[in-house]
Amino acid sequence: MRVAVAGCCHGELDKIYETLALAEQRGPGPVDLLLCCGDFQAVRNEADLRCMAVPPKYRHMQTFYRYYSGEKKAPVLTLFIGGNHEASNHLQELPYGGWVAPNIYYLGLAGVVKYRGVRIGGISGIFKSHDYRKGHFECPPYNSSTVRSIYHVRNIEVYKLKQEKDKGQTARTTKFLALDKCLPHRDFLQILEIEHDPSAPDCLEYDIEWLTILRATNDLINVTEHLWNMPENNGLHARWDYSATEEAMKEVLEKLNHDLKVPCNFSVTAACYDPSKPQTQMQQIHRISPQTTEFCTQLGITDINVRLQKSKAEHHLCGEDEEQDDVESNDSGEDRSEYNTDTSALSSINPDEIMLDEEDEDSIVSAHSDMNTPSVEPSDQASDFSASFSDVRILPGSMIVSSDDTVDSTIDREGKPGGTVESGNGEDLSKVPLKRLSGEHEPEQRKKIKRRNQAIYAAVDDDDDDDAA
């Protein structure tokens, strides 16, 4: 089976499919499957553009809308995962996966499917430690914070994927090159030969083990901002193993009438872009997709978006005082968050390492902090990074301060404690005030602290836009 793998698509479907057609002419045969690894940008209209976390200069309609409207159809089955530059409102309609256009399938927040006997799994988004243990609380209309946090991976999705077991088969991982953007003379596409089962159906199928895990973990879904951990075998949880048993898989098969074929039930849920009638004021709407409703009904699980809408309705009904009481009761440990355990392994902070934020701001986040310090929130990502460098930067010789230069020392020149150091005019240097930086005002009462190499603390972060969008 010939499988094409593309890097960041950025909505350039016409160019990608044209390149595939050219490769088929030059290669040994047609491509059977296309995998797109993030930044797919399934933009249907102007409202979708505003749901992408990219600077305005990168908000281009591109060509996906033509496939959404039916004007064009993907010539090859296309599977993709979400990245950090997506029409998040569109993908949010399909948390468990689904068709975004005929022959173009989204794997969901996390998902596993089969094609010609080959299991294909993926997880959407990027990892950010400060949102990892939160629930899926975001929904349109997004604000400046949630438009980014919406694509941050959550622990529940990783937990579900970890329940997958290798059923006696040799696990195979496909390796491919880091692929570039879809631009001329760039390596943005790679074609691989993958072994497959010739007797397997030539269509996209559900993975029975994955469906069983989704059903088993249905009650673990969290739609709040509260931090919480997944169940584990630590004596605090009645259940921590949600892997699929043979009995549970048989039950799911019966629910699906022993038919694992993914139905071709794509439906249009939003107005499609019309170049002749631009609509720049389209509102962001939190929609429920008929595909997801059908899937959840058949499997016996709840649509995350339904839970979100119910949670929002309850939030509007209760007053601020009741909401505050609810937060305090949660903080007291009366819900699932009471099972907080050691999560040091989950943290992405290394005290000996400088972390670079990979989001659009390209800001530098302080990594030299105590592990008990609260996680950095998105609004803090552009903060001063001086603390990151204070203990790791190698200073030039001109900036090194010797021990004799410390002004708060109480050791005299002969090494005796309690002595004084005098200048040439007889002035006691131990009483000489510390030097101030330019523009700094004299405080009323000076604290005795050591602060060397003050120039480092005046560094300023660059805040350039991400050109990868």
C-alpha positions as CSV (number, residue, x, y, z in Angstrom):
1,M,0.0,0.0,0.0
2,R,1.4,3.4,-1.0
3,V,0.9,6.0,1.7
4,A,1.7,9.7,1.2
5,V,2.7,11.8,4.2
6,A,2.4,15.6,4.2
7,G,3.6,18.0,6.8
8,C,1.8,21.2,7.6
9,C,-1.0,21.4,5.0
10,H,-2.1,25.0,5.7
11,G,-5.2,24.6,3.6
12,E,-3.2,24.1,0.4
13,L,-5.2,21.0,-0.8
14,D,-5.1,21.8,-4.5
15,K,-1.3,22.0,-4.5
16,I,-0.9,18.8,-2.4
17,Y,-3.3,16.8,-4.7
18,E,-1.6,18.1,-7.8
19,T,1.7,17.0,-6.4
20,L,0.3,13.6,-5.7
21,A,-0.9,13.3,-9.3
22,L,2.5,14.2,-10.6
23,A,4.1,11.6,-8.3
24,E,1.8,8.9,-9.5
25,Q,2.8,9.7,-13.1
26,R,6.5,9.3,-12.2
27,G,6.1,6.5,-9.7
28,P,5.2,2.8,-9.7
29,G,1.5,3.4,-9.1
30,P,-1.3,5.4,-7.5
31,V,-1.3,6.6,-3.9
32,D,-3.8,4.8,-1.7
33,L,-3.8,7.0,1.3
34,L,-2.7,10.6,2.3
35,L,-1.8,11.4,5.9
36,C,-1.6,15.1,7.0
37,C,0.3,15.7,10.2
38,G,-1.3,18.9,11.6
39,D,-2.1,22.5,10.6
40,F,-4.6,21.2,8.1
41,Q,-6.7,24.3,8.3
42,A,-10.2,23.1,7.4
43,V,-11.5,26.6,6.9
44,R,-15.1,26.9,5.7
45,N,-15.8,30.6,5.9
46,E,-14.7,33.9,7.4
47,A,-15.7,33.0,10.9
48,D,-13.4,29.9,10.8
49,L,-10.5,32.2,9.9
50,R,-11.0,34.1,13.2
51,C,-10.9,30.9,15.1
52,M,-7.3,30.2,14.0
53,A,-4.5,31.3,16.4
54,V,-2.5,33.1,13.7
55,P,-1.7,36.7,13.1
56,P,-4.2,38.4,10.7
57,K,-1.6,38.5,7.9
58,Y,-1.7,34.6,7.8
59,R,-5.5,34.4,7.7
60,H,-6.1,33.2,4.1
61,M,-9.0,31.2,2.9
62,Q,-6.9,28.8,0.8
63,T,-8.7,26.0,-1.0
64,F,-10.3,23.7,1.6
65,Y,-13.7,25.3,1.2
66,R,-14.0,24.0,-2.3
67,Y,-13.9,20.5,-1.0
68,Y,-16.3,21.3,1.8
69,S,-18.9,22.8,-0.6
70,G,-18.6,19.8,-3.0
71,E,-17.1,21.8,-5.8
72,K,-14.2,19.4,-5.6
73,K,-13.6,16.0,-4.1
74,A,-10.4,14.7,-2.6
75,P,-9.0,12.2,-5.2
76,V,-7.5,10.0,-2.4
77,L,-8.6,9.1,1.1
78,T,-7.1,11.8,3.4
79,L,-6.7,11.4,7.1
80,F,-5.4,14.2,9.3
81,I,-4.8,15.3,12.9
82,G,-5.1,18.9,14.2
83,G,-2.1,21.1,15.0
84,N,-1.8,24.6,16.5
85,H,-3.0,26.5,13.5
86,E,-6.5,25.2,12.9
87,A,-10.1,26.3,12.4
88,S,-10.7,25.1,15.9
89,N,-14.4,25.7,15.9
90,H,-14.8,23.4,13.0
91,L,-12.7,20.6,14.5
92,Q,-14.4,21.0,17.8
93,E,-17.6,19.7,16.3
94,L,-15.9,16.3,15.8
95,P,-14.2,15.5,19.1
96,Y,-14.3,11.8,18.3
97,G,-13.4,12.3,14.6
98,G,-15.4,12.5,11.5
99,W,-15.6,13.7,7.9
100,V,-14.8,17.4,7.4
101,A,-15.4,16.9,3.6
102,P,-16.1,14.0,1.4
103,N,-13.1,11.6,1.5
104,I,-11.3,13.8,4.1
105,Y,-11.4,12.4,7.6
106,Y,-10.3,14.0,10.9
107,L,-9.1,11.7,13.7
108,G,-10.5,13.8,16.4
109,L,-8.9,14.9,19.7
110,A,-7.3,11.4,19.7
111,G,-8.4,8.5,17.5
112,V,-7.5,5.1,16.0
113,V,-9.0,3.7,12.8
114,K,-8.1,1.0,10.3
115,Y,-7.4,1.0,6.6
116,R,-6.7,-2.2,4.7
117,G,-5.8,-3.8,8.0
118,V,-3.4,-1.2,9.1
119,R,-4.1,0.6,12.4
120,I,-3.6,4.3,12.2
121,G,-3.7,6.4,15.4
122,G,-3.0,10.0,16.2
123,I,-3.5,12.8,18.7
124,S,-4.2,16.4,17.8
125,G,-2.7,19.6,19.2
126,I,0.5,20.4,21.0
127,F,1.7,19.9,24.6
128,K,1.6,22.7,27.1
129,S,2.1,21.8,30.8
130,H,-0.2,24.5,32.2
131,D,-3.3,23.1,30.3
132,Y,-2.4,19.4,30.3
133,R,-4.5,18.4,33.3
134,K,-7.5,20.7,32.5
135,G,-10.7,19.5,30.9
136,H,-12.0,20.4,27.5
137,F,-13.6,23.6,28.7
138,E,-13.2,25.9,25.6
139,C,-16.0,26.6,23.2
140,P,-16.8,29.3,20.6
141,P,-16.8,32.3,20.7
142,Y,-13.1,32.0,21.8
143,N,-11.2,34.8,23.5
144,S,-7.5,35.6,23.1
145,S,-6.7,32.8,25.7
146,T,-9.0,30.0,24.7
147,V,-8.3,30.4,21.0
148,R,-4.9,29.0,21.9
149,S,-5.6,26.6,24.8
150,I,-8.3,24.8,22.7
151,Y,-5.5,23.0,20.8
152,H,-3.4,22.1,23.9
153,V,-3.3,18.3,24.5
154,R,-5.1,17.1,27.6
155,N,-4.2,14.2,29.8
156,I,-7.5,12.4,29.2
157,E,-6.6,11.9,25.5
158,V,-3.1,10.5,26.3
159,Y,-4.7,8.3,28.9
160,K,-7.1,6.8,26.5
161,L,-4.4,6.1,23.9
162,K,-2.3,4.4,26.7
163,Q,-5.2,1.9,27.2
164,E,-4.5,0.4,23.8
165,K,-2.8,-2.9,23.9
166,D,-0.7,-4.8,21.4
167,K,-2.9,-7.9,20.8
168,G,0.0,-10.3,20.1
169,Q,1.0,-8.4,16.9
170,T,4.3,-6.9,16.3
171,A,4.0,-3.2,16.7
172,R,5.3,-1.3,13.7
173,T,6.1,2.4,13.7
174,T,6.4,4.3,10.5
175,K,9.3,6.7,10.4
176,F,9.4,9.6,8.0
177,L,11.3,12.9,7.6
178,A,10.4,16.1,9.2
179,L,8.4,17.7,6.4
180,D,8.4,21.3,5.3
181,K,5.5,23.7,4.4
182,C,3.7,23.2,1.1
183,L,5.9,25.6,-1.0
184,P,7.8,25.3,-4.2
185,H,11.2,23.4,-4.0
186,R,10.4,22.3,-0.4
187,D,10.3,18.7,0.8
188,F,6.6,18.8,2.0
189,L,5.6,15.3,0.9
190,Q,6.9,11.8,1.2
191,I,5.5,8.5,-0.2
192,L,6.1,5.2,1.7
193,E,5.3,1.6,1.0
194,I,3.4,0.0,3.9
195,E,2.6,-3.6,4.3
196,H,-1.1,-4.3,4.6
197,D,-3.7,-7.1,4.6
198,P,-4.8,-7.8,1.0
199,S,-8.0,-9.4,2.3
200,A,-9.0,-6.4,4.4
201,P,-11.8,-4.1,3.2
202,D,-10.8,-1.3,0.9
203,C,-12.5,1.3,3.1
204,L,-12.0,3.2,6.4
205,E,-13.0,1.2,9.4
206,Y,-13.4,1.9,13.1
207,D,-11.0,0.1,15.5
208,I,-13.0,-2.0,17.8
209,E,-10.5,-1.7,20.7
210,W,-10.5,2.1,20.5
211,L,-14.3,2.2,20.4
212,T,-14.4,0.1,23.5
213,I,-12.0,2.4,25.3
214,L,-14.1,5.4,24.4
215,R,-17.1,3.8,25.9
216,A,-15.3,2.7,29.0
217,T,-13.8,6.2,29.6
218,N,-17.0,8.1,28.9
219,D,-17.5,9.1,32.5
220,L,-13.9,10.5,32.8
221,I,-14.6,13.4,30.4
222,N,-14.0,16.7,32.2
223,V,-15.3,20.0,30.7
224,T,-14.0,22.3,33.5
225,E,-10.8,24.2,34.0
226,H,-10.0,22.3,37.2
227,L,-6.7,20.5,37.2
228,W,-7.0,16.8,37.9
229,N,-5.2,13.5,37.3
230,M,-6.1,10.3,35.6
231,P,-6.9,7.2,37.7
232,E,-4.0,5.1,38.6
233,N,-3.1,2.1,40.7
234,N,-2.2,4.0,43.8
235,G,-4.9,2.9,46.2
236,L,-7.0,6.0,45.7
237,H,-9.1,4.9,42.7
238,A,-11.7,2.1,42.5
239,R,-10.8,1.6,38.8
240,W,-7.7,2.6,36.9
241,D,-7.5,0.0,34.0
242,Y,-9.8,1.0,31.1
243,S,-8.3,-1.3,28.5
244,A,-10.7,-3.2,26.3
245,T,-11.7,-6.7,27.4
246,E,-12.9,-9.4,25.0
247,E,-16.4,-9.2,26.5
248,A,-16.6,-5.5,26.3
249,M,-15.5,-5.5,22.6
250,K,-18.2,-8.1,21.8
251,E,-20.7,-5.8,23.4
252,V,-19.6,-2.9,21.3
253,L,-19.7,-5.0,18.2
254,E,-23.3,-5.9,18.9
255,K,-24.1,-2.2,19.3
256,L,-22.6,-1.6,15.8
257,N,-24.4,-4.6,14.3
258,H,-21.0,-6.1,13.6
259,D,-20.3,-3.4,11.0
260,L,-17.1,-1.4,11.6
261,K,-17.2,0.5,8.4
262,V,-17.0,4.3,9.0
263,P,-20.3,5.6,7.4
264,C,-19.9,8.2,4.7
265,N,-22.2,10.6,6.6
266,F,-20.6,14.0,6.0
267,S,-23.0,16.9,6.4
268,V,-22.6,20.6,5.9
269,T,-23.0,22.4,9.3
270,A,-21.9,25.9,8.4
271,A,-22.2,28.3,5.5
272,C,-19.5,27.9,2.9
273,Y,-17.3,30.8,1.8
274,D,-18.5,32.6,-1.3
275,P,-15.8,34.7,-3.0
276,S,-18.4,36.9,-4.6
277,K,-20.2,37.5,-1.3
278,P,-17.6,38.1,1.5
279,Q,-19.1,38.1,5.0
280,T,-16.6,39.5,7.4
281,Q,-19.0,39.7,10.3
282,M,-19.9,36.1,10.6
283,Q,-20.4,35.0,14.2
284,Q,-18.6,32.1,15.9
285,I,-21.2,29.6,16.9
286,H,-20.9,26.5,19.1
287,R,-22.4,23.8,16.9
288,I,-23.4,20.2,17.5
289,S,-22.5,18.0,14.5
290,P,-25.0,15.4,13.3
291,Q,-22.0,13.1,12.7
292,T,-21.0,13.2,16.3
293,T,-24.6,12.9,17.5
294,E,-25.0,9.7,15.4
295,F,-21.7,8.3,16.6
296,C,-22.3,8.9,20.3
297,T,-25.9,7.6,20.1
298,Q,-24.7,4.4,18.4
299,L,-21.8,3.8,20.8
300,G,-23.7,5.0,23.9
301,I,-21.5,7.9,24.9
302,T,-22.0,11.6,25.4
303,D,-20.9,14.3,23.0
304,I,-18.4,16.6,24.7
305,N,-20.0,19.6,23.2
306,V,-23.4,18.6,24.7
307,R,-21.7,18.5,28.1
308,L,-20.2,21.9,27.4
309,Q,-23.5,23.5,26.5
310,K,-25.1,22.0,29.6
311,S,-22.3,23.2,31.8
312,K,-22.6,26.7,30.3
313,A,-26.4,26.7,30.9
314,E,-25.9,25.7,34.5
315,H,-23.2,28.4,34.9
316,H,-25.6,31.1,33.7
317,L,-28.3,29.9,36.0
318,C,-26.2,30.1,39.2
319,G,-25.1,33.3,40.7
320,E,-21.5,34.4,41.3
321,D,-21.7,33.5,45.0
322,E,-22.9,30.0,44.2
323,E,-20.2,29.6,41.6
324,Q,-17.6,30.7,44.1
325,D,-18.9,28.2,46.7
326,D,-18.6,25.5,44.1
327,V,-15.0,26.4,43.4
328,E,-14.2,26.3,47.1
329,S,-15.8,23.0,47.5
330,N,-13.8,21.6,44.7
331,D,-10.7,23.0,46.2
332,S,-11.5,21.3,49.4
333,G,-11.1,18.0,47.7
334,E,-14.6,16.7,47.3
335,D,-14.5,15.8,43.7
336,R,-12.2,13.8,41.4
337,S,-9.4,16.3,42.0
338,E,-9.0,15.0,45.5
339,Y,-6.9,12.2,44.1
340,N,-4.0,14.5,43.2
341,T,-0.8,12.5,43.3
342,D,2.8,13.2,42.5
343,T,2.8,14.6,39.0
344,S,6.4,15.6,38.7
345,A,6.8,13.3,35.8
346,L,4.1,15.2,33.9
347,S,5.8,18.6,34.2
348,S,7.7,19.8,31.2
349,I,9.8,22.1,33.3
350,N,13.5,21.3,33.7
351,P,15.3,23.6,36.2
352,D,18.5,23.2,34.3
353,E,17.1,24.0,30.9
354,I,15.9,27.1,29.1
355,M,12.5,26.5,27.6
356,L,11.4,28.2,24.3
357,D,7.7,28.7,23.7
358,E,6.8,27.2,20.3
359,E,3.6,29.1,19.9
360,D,3.1,32.1,17.7
361,E,4.5,34.6,20.2
362,D,7.9,32.9,20.2
363,S,8.2,34.2,23.7
364,I,10.7,32.8,26.2
365,V,9.2,31.2,29.3
366,S,11.2,31.1,32.6
367,A,12.2,27.5,33.3
368,H,14.3,28.1,36.4
369,S,11.6,27.9,39.1
370,D,10.6,25.7,42.0
371,M,8.6,22.7,40.9
372,N,5.9,23.7,43.5
373,T,5.4,27.1,41.8
374,P,2.1,27.3,40.0
375,S,2.2,26.7,36.2
376,V,2.7,29.6,33.9
377,E,-0.6,30.7,32.3
378,P,-0.8,31.8,28.7
379,S,-1.0,35.4,29.7
380,D,2.4,35.1,31.3
381,Q,4.2,33.7,28.3
382,A,5.6,37.1,27.3
383,S,7.0,37.8,30.8
384,D,10.6,38.7,31.6
385,F,13.0,35.8,30.9
386,S,15.8,37.1,33.1
387,A,15.3,34.4,35.7
388,S,15.9,31.7,33.0
389,F,19.4,33.0,32.3
390,S,20.5,34.1,35.8
391,D,22.1,30.7,36.7
392,V,23.1,29.4,33.3
393,R,24.6,32.2,31.3
394,I,28.4,32.3,30.9
395,L,29.3,35.9,31.5
396,P,32.1,37.8,29.6
397,G,35.2,38.6,31.6
398,S,34.2,42.3,31.8
399,M,31.0,41.4,33.7
400,I,32.6,39.0,36.3
401,V,32.5,40.4,39.8
402,S,35.1,39.3,42.2
403,S,34.4,38.4,45.8
404,D,36.2,41.6,46.9
405,D,33.5,43.6,45.1
406,T,30.6,42.6,47.3
407,V,29.6,45.7,49.2
408,D,27.8,44.0,52.0
409,S,30.8,42.1,53.3
410,T,31.8,42.5,56.9
411,I,35.2,41.0,56.5
412,D,38.1,43.4,56.7
413,R,41.2,43.4,54.5
414,E,43.1,41.2,57.0
415,G,40.3,38.6,56.9
416,K,39.0,39.4,60.3
417,P,35.2,39.6,60.8
418,G,33.6,42.8,62.0
419,G,36.3,45.0,60.6
420,T,35.8,48.0,58.4
421,V,37.2,49.0,55.0
422,E,38.3,52.6,54.6
423,S,38.9,54.6,51.4
424,G,41.8,56.9,50.9
425,N,40.0,59.8,52.5
426,G,39.2,57.7,55.6
427,E,35.6,57.0,54.7
428,D,34.1,53.8,55.9
429,L,33.3,51.9,52.7
430,S,31.0,49.4,54.4
431,K,28.6,52.3,54.9
432,V,28.8,53.6,51.3
433,P,25.4,53.1,49.6
434,L,25.0,50.7,46.8
435,K,25.2,52.0,43.3
436,R,22.0,52.4,41.4
437,L,21.1,51.7,37.8
438,S,20.4,54.7,35.7
439,G,16.9,56.0,36.2
440,E,16.5,54.1,39.5
441,H,15.2,56.2,42.4
442,E,16.7,56.0,45.9
443,P,14.5,53.9,48.2
444,E,13.5,55.1,51.6
445,Q,15.0,52.1,53.3
446,R,17.6,50.0,51.4
447,K,17.6,46.2,51.9
448,K,20.9,44.5,52.1
449,I,20.9,42.0,49.2
450,K,23.4,40.7,46.7
451,R,22.4,41.4,43.1
452,R,25.3,40.9,40.7
453,N,25.3,41.6,37.0
454,Q,22.2,43.7,37.1
455,A,22.5,44.3,33.3
456,I,21.2,40.8,32.6
457,Y,17.9,41.6,34.3
458,A,17.1,44.3,31.8
459,A,16.9,42.0,28.8
460,V,13.9,42.3,26.6
461,D,12.1,39.4,24.8
462,D,11.5,39.4,21.1
463,D,7.9,39.1,20.3
464,D,7.9,38.4,16.6
465,D,5.1,36.6,14.9
466,D,5.4,32.9,14.0
467,D,6.2,32.7,10.4
468,A,5.3,29.0,10.4
469,A,1.6,29.9,10.2
